[in-house]
Amino acid sequence: MAVAGCARPAEPVERPAGATVQRPGGATVERPAGTTAPRPGGATTRRARPDGPAPAARPLAGPASLPPVVHRVPTRDKVVFLTYDDTAERDARFLDLVRELRLPVTLFLTDRVTGPGYARFARLRSAGARLQNHTLDHTALRGLPYAGQRAEICGQQHKLRSRFGVRPRLLRPPYGAHDTAIRRAAADCGISAVVLWRASAGPAGRLTFTRGPRRLLPGDVIAVAPDEPATPDLRARTTRLLRTVREEGLRVARLEDYF
């Protein structure tokens, strides 16, 4: 699919070793083996060993502390999530749709692409859209030195904070490419989750799927492709998508509420 130039398919979810626990709202995280559930206030203890007292608690480190990679949110709620990469501000009628329906959408922004349109994104934000991180220059992160990965992610964190006063918690890496190094850089920049997609709505409005059943499922993250010449505008394609969502017995929810 093509979302802001993102043509390559998402890769399988990386699952660190350890038990899985459920967070409020449905997102899952991994707990390293040998730990108990966090105490009120956030402290974590280890099980006592037969040969002595439990060691002092230490901050989580390594893969278990990295942001999860999400294509679909585990939830029993009959909801899906609409996400857009850049360029959504170009269709003024899309802004009207978001405002009229109070549509909970998430926009992943790249500074190089959206810089001239930040004022229009401010209007989308005032209508209820949430703004998240799509890197500074839309550079493929895999293969970059760690410093370059961190500069791309943290740089856009700073841009969005300075322009809108928001600190994004979600990252969509360009082209959907991710690995452990990228997730580590994302964590260092304050990112809570790397968000890809299981379903995508292309310029012609047709849904395609990266994995699993070829139909919408509860918790699906849907990536809506940007406008292209000779295709229906973003409002028309979103309206068509909303009709499909209703026909599947689902509704649109705010992605951020589930993390």
Disulfide bonds with the S-S distance in Angstrom:
Cys154-Cys189 1.86
